[in-house]
Amino acid sequence: MLSDGEVLNLVFSGSHSKGAIFRSGNEYITEALTRKLDEVLADVPGFYFGRLDVKFRTITSLMAGKDFTIIELNGASSESVHIWDNKATYTEAVKMLLKQYRILFEIGNKQRKAGHKVPTLRELLKAWRQEKALTMQYPSTD
């Protein structure tokens, strides 16, 4: 039994193997929340697509764009984690991933038209290797 105010970390991050459940929160997105997130994310250069993991006081306050903390910001390579919900079907998961890829290609095309250089295959491979090396340093979720 924990003492009042004592904290016990169970795992470093949410993990299916540790019983985490991933659900879509899309139904809770409001204009107020969208405005607040646009304001906050305006300070993140080059962020056009991603997933946010948030902690909030109440769902009502989150919907009002108040009393929440972004605990993780995941970029373009992130996937909607609700595709791993045991209630989601394989077809729903594939549709969501294809929708994400379509959006990413549209963003990339707009960036290219705006003059941004398209990375070479060699540059992409180098970036992938760097990311892979970084992930080896992450704490275990075992």
QUIFENLIN-V910002 format. One record per pair of residues at least 12 apart in sequence whose C-alpha atoms are under 10 Angstrom apart, sorted by the first residue. I is the first residue (numbers start at 1). J is the second residue. Records with the same first field share a line. If there is no record, write none. Layout:
I->J / J
This chain:
10->141
11->139 / 140 / 141 / 142
12->138 / 139 / 140 / 141 / 142
13->139 / 140 / 141 / 142
14->141
15->141 / 142
16->84 / 85 / 141
17->141 / 142
18->141 / 142
20->85
21->81 / 82 / 84 / 85 / 86
22->80 / 81 / 82 / 83 / 84 / 85 / 86
23->80 / 81 / 82 / 83 / 84 / 85 / 86 / 87 / 88
24->80 / 81 / 82 / 83 / 84 / 85
25->59 / 82
27->63
28->59 / 60 / 62 / 63 / 64
29->62 / 63 / 64 / 65
30->62 / 63 / 64 / 65
31->63 / 64 / 65
32->62 / 63 / 64 / 65 / 66
33->61 / 62 / 63 / 64 / 65 / 66
34->63 / 64 / 65
35->64 / 65
36->62 / 63 / 64 / 65 / 66
37->52 / 65 / 70
40->70
41->73
46->75 / 111
47->73 / 74 / 75 / 76
48->75 / 76 / 103 / 104 / 107 / 108
49->74 / 75 / 76 / 77 / 78 / 100 / 103 / 104 / 107
50->73 / 74 / 75 / 76 / 77 / 78 / 79 / 80 / 100 / 104
51->72 / 73 / 74 / 75 / 76 / 77 / 78 / 79 / 80 / 81
52->69 / 70 / 71 / 72 / 73 / 74 / 75 / 78 / 80
53->69 / 70 / 71 / 72 / 73 / 74 / 81
54->68 / 69 / 70 / 71 / 72 / 73
55->67 / 68 / 69 / 70 / 71 / 72
56->68 / 69 / 70
57->69
76->100 / 101 / 103 / 104
77->100 / 101 / 104
78->100
79->93 / 96 / 97 / 100 / 101
80->93 / 96 / 97 / 100
81->93
82->96
83->95 / 96 / 97
